[in-house]
Amino acid sequence: MTVKLWDVQTGGVAKTFHGHTGAVWSVSISADHTRVASGSFDDIVHLWNTQTGECLCQIRHQDTVEHVIFSPMDP
């Protein structure tokens, strides 16, 4: 029910995102690394700020959210 952002340099947890009430099925990080999207068995997509850990918005669906992905950005 949480999402963890890992620091690949140290191997430690950089941030833990709390808010889902069901198992998290999918996570995606934006190309600029400023946002994380997570989809869950609780039928909700959360959009997180990677710096603050704040939930920026929640999008409710009618069923389990099995996949989330960011669209590629044009450089």
N, CA, C and O atoms as CSV, one atom per row, in Angstrom:
chain,resi,resn,atom,element,x,y,z
A,1,MET,N,N,0.806,-1.204,0.000
A,1,MET,CA,C,0.000,0.000,0.000
A,1,MET,C,C,0.847,1.265,0.000
A,1,MET,O,O,0.335,2.374,0.157
A,2,THR,N,N,2.159,1.078,-0.180
A,2,THR,CA,C,3.054,2.229,-0.277
A,2,THR,C,C,3.875,2.119,-1.550
A,2,THR,O,O,3.968,1.055,-2.163
A,3,VAL,N,N,4.466,3.238,-1.933
A,3,VAL,CA,C,5.391,3.290,-3.060
A,3,VAL,C,C,6.717,3.777,-2.503
A,3,VAL,O,O,6.758,4.740,-1.738
A,4,LYS,N,N,7.792,3.117,-2.882
A,4,LYS,CA,C,9.117,3.517,-2.417
A,4,LYS,C,C,9.961,3.985,-3.591
A,4,LYS,O,O,9.995,3.351,-4.645
A,5,LEU,N,N,10.636,5.099,-3.391
A,5,LEU,CA,C,11.589,5.634,-4.356
A,5,LEU,C,C,12.976,5.329,-3.790
A,5,LEU,O,O,13.317,5.766,-2.691
A,6,TRP,N,N,13.763,4.582,-4.547
A,6,TRP,CA,C,15.068,4.128,-4.077
A,6,TRP,C,C,16.189,4.983,-4.641
A,6,TRP,O,O,16.130,5.431,-5.787
A,7,ASP,N,N,17.205,5.203,-3.828
A,7,ASP,CA,C,18.420,5.892,-4.254
A,7,ASP,C,C,19.382,4.829,-4.757
A,7,ASP,O,O,19.879,4.025,-3.968
A,8,VAL,N,N,19.651,4.810,-6.054
A,8,VAL,CA,C,20.497,3.761,-6.615
A,8,VAL,C,C,21.961,3.901,-6.192
A,8,VAL,O,O,22.717,2.932,-6.265
A,9,GLN,N,N,22.366,5.084,-5.756
A,9,GLN,CA,C,23.749,5.281,-5.300
A,9,GLN,C,C,23.984,4.615,-3.945
A,9,GLN,O,O,25.012,3.971,-3.735
A,10,THR,N,N,23.024,4.771,-3.023
A,10,THR,CA,C,23.199,4.245,-1.664
A,10,THR,C,C,22.466,2.928,-1.441
A,10,THR,O,O,22.786,2.186,-0.512
A,11,GLY,N,N,21.485,2.637,-2.288
A,11,GLY,CA,C,20.677,1.435,-2.087
A,11,GLY,C,C,19.598,1.620,-1.038
A,11,GLY,O,O,18.887,0.675,-0.697
A,12,GLY,N,N,19.476,2.838,-0.525
A,12,GLY,CA,C,18.486,3.126,0.512
A,12,GLY,C,C,17.220,3.747,-0.055
A,12,GLY,O,O,17.167,4.143,-1.219
A,13,VAL,N,N,16.220,3.821,0.781
A,13,VAL,CA,C,14.949,4.432,0.393
A,13,VAL,C,C,15.084,5.946,0.471
A,13,VAL,O,O,15.427,6.491,1.520
A,14,ALA,N,N,14.813,6.624,-0.640
A,14,ALA,CA,C,14.876,8.084,-0.679
A,14,ALA,C,C,13.566,8.709,-0.227
A,14,ALA,O,O,13.562,9.770,0.397
A,15,LYS,N,N,12.447,8.050,-0.543
A,15,LYS,CA,C,11.125,8.589,-0.219
A,15,LYS,C,C,10.129,7.438,-0.180
A,15,LYS,O,O,10.228,6.498,-0.969
A,16,THR,N,N,9.170,7.512,0.737
A,16,THR,CA,C,8.057,6.572,0.784
A,16,THR,C,C,6.773,7.361,0.634
A,16,THR,O,O,6.543,8.338,1.347
A,17,PHE,N,N,5.943,6.930,-0.296
A,17,PHE,CA,C,4.674,7.604,-0.576
A,17,PHE,C,C,3.540,6.783,0.034
A,17,PHE,O,O,3.372,5.608,-0.292
A,18,HIS,N,N,2.767,7.406,0.917
A,18,HIS,CA,C,1.655,6.744,1.599
A,18,HIS,C,C,0.336,7.311,1.084
A,18,HIS,O,O,0.238,8.510,0.823
A,19,GLY,N,N,-0.672,6.465,0.937
A,19,GLY,CA,C,-1.979,6.975,0.547
A,19,GLY,C,C,-2.901,5.928,-0.045
A,19,GLY,O,O,-4.122,6.062,0.037
A,20,HIS,N,N,-2.338,4.892,-0.637
A,20,HIS,CA,C,-3.193,3.840,-1.198
A,20,HIS,C,C,-3.784,2.992,-0.071
A,20,HIS,O,O,-3.174,2.823,0.985
A,21,THR,N,N,-4.976,2.467,-0.318
A,21,THR,CA,C,-5.625,1.578,0.663
A,21,THR,C,C,-5.680,0.148,0.148
A,21,THR,O,O,-6.290,-0.714,0.780
A,22,GLY,N,N,-5.052,-0.111,-0.986
A,22,GLY,CA,C,-4.948,-1.447,-1.556
A,22,GLY,C,C,-3.546,-1.657,-2.095
A,22,GLY,O,O,-2.741,-0.728,-2.149
A,23,ALA,N,N,-3.267,-2.882,-2.491
A,23,ALA,CA,C,-1.946,-3.211,-3.035
A,23,ALA,C,C,-1.648,-2.366,-4.268
A,23,ALA,O,O,-2.522,-2.145,-5.107
A,24,VAL,N,N,-0.416,-1.898,-4.370
A,24,VAL,CA,C,0.019,-1.108,-5.522
A,24,VAL,C,C,0.444,-2.077,-6.624
A,24,VAL,O,O,1.288,-2.946,-6.407
A,25,TRP,N,N,-0.151,-1.919,-7.807
A,25,TRP,CA,C,0.100,-2.812,-8.933
A,25,TRP,C,C,1.109,-2.247,-9.923
A,25,TRP,O,O,1.823,-3.008,-10.576
A,26,SER,N,N,1.178,-0.931,-10.043
A,26,SER,CA,C,2.014,-0.348,-11.084
A,26,SER,C,C,2.541,1.014,-10.649
A,26,SER,O,O,1.863,1.768,-9.951
A,27,VAL,N,N,3.770,1.311,-11.076
A,27,VAL,CA,C,4.401,2.595,-10.779
A,27,VAL,C,C,5.144,3.063,-12.020
A,27,VAL,O,O,5.729,2.257,-12.743
A,28,SER,N,N,5.120,4.367,-12.264
A,28,SER,CA,C,5.868,4.947,-13.378
A,28,SER,C,C,6.458,6.273,-12.917
A,28,SER,O,O,5.826,7.011,-12.162
A,29,ILE,N,N,7.661,6.572,-13.370
A,29,ILE,CA,C,8.295,7.844,-13.023
A,29,ILE,C,C,8.397,8.699,-14.289
A,29,ILE,O,O,8.692,8.187,-15.369
A,30,SER,N,N,8.152,9.991,-14.148
A,30,SER,CA,C,8.188,10.891,-15.297
A,30,SER,C,C,9.608,11.018,-15.834
A,30,SER,O,O,10.579,10.774,-15.117
A,31,ALA,N,N,9.718,11.402,-17.098
A,31,ALA,CA,C,11.026,11.537,-17.752
A,31,ALA,C,C,11.926,12.541,-17.046
A,31,ALA,O,O,13.148,12.389,-17.052
A,32,ASP,N,N,11.333,13.567,-16.437
A,32,ASP,CA,C,12.139,14.573,-15.734
A,32,ASP,C,C,12.330,14.241,-14.251
A,32,ASP,O,O,12.914,15.026,-13.504
A,33,HIS,N,N,11.836,13.081,-13.833
A,33,HIS,CA,C,12.000,12.553,-12.475
A,33,HIS,C,C,11.337,13.399,-11.390
A,33,HIS,O,O,11.702,13.282,-10.220
A,34,THR,N,N,10.386,14.238,-11.744
A,34,THR,CA,C,9.733,15.091,-10.755
A,34,THR,C,C,8.408,14.522,-10.256
A,34,THR,O,O,7.872,14.983,-9.248
A,35,ARG,N,N,7.878,13.517,-10.962
A,35,ARG,CA,C,6.583,12.947,-10.615
A,35,ARG,C,C,6.633,11.426,-10.653
A,35,ARG,O,O,7.358,10.831,-11.450
A,36,VAL,N,N,5.850,10.812,-9.778
A,36,VAL,CA,C,5.634,9.370,-9.796
A,36,VAL,C,C,4.136,9.142,-9.851
A,36,VAL,O,O,3.377,9.767,-9.111
A,37,ALA,N,N,3.710,8.242,-10.733
A,37,ALA,CA,C,2.305,7.827,-10.790
A,37,ALA,C,C,2.233,6.403,-10.266
A,37,ALA,O,O,3.097,5.579,-10.567
A,38,SER,N,N,1.197,6.114,-9.480
A,38,SER,CA,C,1.014,4.767,-8.969
A,38,SER,C,C,-0.442,4.355,-9.126
A,38,SER,O,O,-1.356,5.142,-8.882
A,39,GLY,N,N,-0.639,3.104,-9.537
A,39,GLY,CA,C,-1.977,2.547,-9.699
A,39,GLY,C,C,-2.166,1.394,-8.736
A,39,GLY,O,O,-1.228,0.644,-8.466
A,40,SER,N,N,-3.386,1.248,-8.213
A,40,SER,CA,C,-3.585,0.321,-7.112
A,40,SER,C,C,-4.880,-0.469,-7.216
A,40,SER,O,O,-5.779,-0.144,-7.992
A,41,PHE,N,N,-4.940,-1.515,-6.408
A,41,PHE,CA,C,-6.130,-2.341,-6.238
A,41,PHE,C,C,-7.277,-1.533,-5.635
A,41,PHE,O,O,-8.430,-1.962,-5.682
A,42,ASP,N,N,-6.965,-0.362,-5.067
A,42,ASP,CA,C,-8.011,0.498,-4.495
A,42,ASP,C,C,-8.725,1.338,-5.550
A,42,ASP,O,O,-9.536,2.200,-5.214
A,43,ASP,N,N,-8.422,1.086,-6.841
A,43,ASP,CA,C,-9.080,1.749,-7.977
A,43,ASP,C,C,-8.683,3.219,-8.134
A,43,ASP,O,O,-9.432,4.002,-8.718
A,44,ILE,N,N,-7.523,3.595,-7.621
A,44,ILE,CA,C,-7.105,4.995,-7.658
A,44,ILE,C,C,-5.693,5.115,-8.228
A,44,ILE,O,O,-4.813,4.311,-7.921
A,45,VAL,N,N,-5.495,6.139,-9.066
A,45,VAL,CA,C,-4.156,6.546,-9.500
A,45,VAL,C,C,-3.758,7.730,-8.632
A,45,VAL,O,O,-4.529,8.677,-8.473
A,46,HIS,N,N,-2.569,7.676,-8.077
A,46,HIS,CA,C,-2.016,8.807,-7.332
A,46,HIS,C,C,-0.874,9.390,-8.153
A,46,HIS,O,O,-0.099,8.659,-8.769
A,47,LEU,N,N,-0.783,10.707,-8.152
A,47,LEU,CA,C,0.342,11.410,-8.774
A,47,LEU,C,C,1.113,12.093,-7.657
A,47,LEU,O,O,0.557,12.914,-6.927
A,48,TRP,N,N,2.397,11.756,-7.520
A,48,TRP,CA,C,3.231,12.207,-6.407
A,48,TRP,C,C,4.328,13.151,-6.879
A,48,TRP,O,O,4.826,13.038,-7.999
A,49,ASN,N,N,4.698,14.089,-6.003
A,49,ASN,CA,C,5.862,14.940,-6.202
A,49,ASN,C,C,7.063,14.198,-5.603
A,49,ASN,O,O,7.048,13.867,-4.417
A,50,THR,N,N,8.099,13.934,-6.403
A,50,THR,CA,C,9.231,13.145,-5.904
A,50,THR,C,C,10.080,13.891,-4.878
A,50,THR,O,O,10.755,13.256,-4.067
A,51,GLN,N,N,10.061,15.212,-4.897
A,51,GLN,CA,C,10.868,15.981,-3.950
A,51,GLN,C,C,10.203,16.082,-2.576
A,51,GLN,O,O,10.851,15.901,-1.545
A,52,THR,N,N,8.902,16.371,-2.579
A,52,THR,CA,C,8.204,16.616,-1.305
A,52,THR,C,C,7.475,15.391,-0.774
A,52,THR,O,O,7.186,15.312,0.419
A,53,GLY,N,N,7.175,14.433,-1.653
A,53,GLY,CA,C,6.381,13.273,-1.247
A,53,GLY,C,C,4.891,13.555,-1.227
A,53,GLY,O,O,4.096,12.681,-0.882
A,54,GLU,N,N,4.503,14.775,-1.596
A,54,GLU,CA,C,3.099,15.187,-1.585
A,54,GLU,C,C,2.323,14.505,-2.709
A,54,GLU,O,O,2.821,14.358,-3.825
A,55,CYS,N,N,1.087,14.087,-2.391
A,55,CYS,CA,C,0.180,13.588,-3.418
A,55,CYS,C,C,-0.434,14.799,-4.110
A,55,CYS,O,O,-1.147,15.583,-3.482
A,56,LEU,N,N,-0.157,14.952,-5.409
A,56,LEU,CA,C,-0.622,16.106,-6.167
A,56,LEU,C,C,-2.068,15.952,-6.610
A,56,LEU,O,O,-2.808,16.933,-6.688
A,57,CYS,N,N,-2.473,14.712,-6.901
A,57,CYS,CA,C,-3.866,14.456,-7.253
A,57,CYS,C,C,-4.158,12.968,-7.200
A,57,CYS,O,O,-3.253,12.133,-7.220
A,58,GLN,N,N,-5.434,12.662,-7.134
A,58,GLN,CA,C,-5.917,11.289,-7.174
A,58,GLN,C,C,-6.960,11.187,-8.279
A,58,GLN,O,O,-7.820,12.057,-8.413
A,59,ILE,N,N,-6.880,10.130,-9.064
A,59,ILE,CA,C,-7.849,9.891,-10.130
A,59,ILE,C,C,-8.525,8.558,-9.831
A,59,ILE,O,O,-7.881,7.509,-9.835
A,60,ARG,N,N,-9.817,8.609,-9.574
A,60,ARG,CA,C,-10.566,7.403,-9.232
A,60,ARG,C,C,-11.065,6.708,-10.499
A,60,ARG,O,O,-11.549,7.350,-11.431
A,61,HIS,N,N,-10.934,5.378,-10.510
A,61,HIS,CA,C,-11.423,4.555,-11.614
A,61,HIS,C,C,-12.499,3.614,-11.094
A,61,HIS,O,O,-12.755,3.561,-9.891
A,62,GLN,N,N,-13.127,2.873,-11.997
A,62,GLN,CA,C,-14.187,1.948,-11.607
A,62,GLN,C,C,-13.655,0.550,-11.316
A,62,GLN,O,O,-14.412,-0.328,-10.902
A,63,ASP,N,N,-12.366,0.341,-11.529
A,63,ASP,CA,C,-11.784,-0.987,-11.333
A,63,ASP,C,C,-10.313,-0.832,-10.955
A,63,ASP,O,O,-9.769,0.272,-10.963
A,64,THR,N,N,-9.689,-1.943,-10.628
A,64,THR,CA,C,-8.278,-1.958,-10.270
A,64,THR,C,C,-7.433,-1.300,-11.363
A,64,THR,O,O,-7.645,-1.538,-12.552
A,65,VAL,N,N,-6.482,-0.477,-10.948
A,65,VAL,CA,C,-5.566,0.164,-11.892
A,65,VAL,C,C,-4.323,-0.711,-11.976
A,65,VAL,O,O,-3.490,-0.722,-11.069
A,66,GLU,N,N,-4.213,-1.442,-13.080
A,66,GLU,CA,C,-3.119,-2.398,-13.225
A,66,GLU,C,C,-1.890,-1.816,-13.914
A,66,GLU,O,O,-0.793,-2.357,-13.779
A,67,HIS,N,N,-2.063,-0.709,-14.658
A,67,HIS,CA,C,-0.932,-0.145,-15.394
A,67,HIS,C,C,-1.010,1.377,-15.392
A,67,HIS,O,O,-2.073,1.950,-15.631
A,68,VAL,N,N,0.107,2.021,-15.125
A,68,VAL,CA,C,0.247,3.464,-15.295
A,68,VAL,C,C,1.549,3.706,-16.042
A,68,VAL,O,O,2.528,2.984,-15.853
A,69,ILE,N,N,1.551,4.722,-16.887
A,69,ILE,CA,C,2.764,5.060,-17.626
A,69,ILE,C,C,2.668,6.528,-18.059
A,69,ILE,O,O,1.587,7.021,-18.384
A,70,PHE,N,N,3.786,7.199,-18.057
A,70,PHE,CA,C,3.850,8.568,-18.560
A,70,PHE,C,C,4.087,8.536,-20.070
A,70,PHE,O,O,4.793,7.665,-20.578
A,71,SER,N,N,3.501,9.479,-20.769
A,71,SER,CA,C,3.778,9.633,-22.197
A,71,SER,C,C,5.179,10.212,-22.348
A,71,SER,O,O,5.606,11.032,-21.535
A,72,PRO,N,N,5.889,9.791,-23.379
A,72,PRO,CA,C,7.229,10.373,-23.610
A,72,PRO,C,C,7.128,11.876,-23.844
A,72,PRO,O,O,6.163,12.371,-24.426
A,73,MET,N,N,8.140,12.579,-23.378
A,73,MET,CA,C,8.178,14.029,-23.573
A,73,MET,C,C,9.065,14.340,-24.768
A,73,MET,O,O,10.068,13.663,-24.996
A,74,ASP,N,N,8.697,15.362,-25.530
A,74,ASP,CA,C,9.517,15.805,-26.643
A,74,ASP,C,C,10.679,16.627,-26.087
A,74,ASP,O,O,10.457,17.662,-25.457
A,75,PRO,N,N,11.921,16.178,-26.312
A,75,PRO,CA,C,13.052,16.915,-25.734
A,75,PRO,C,C,13.148,18.295,-26.313
A,75,PRO,O,O,14.040,19.059,-25.944
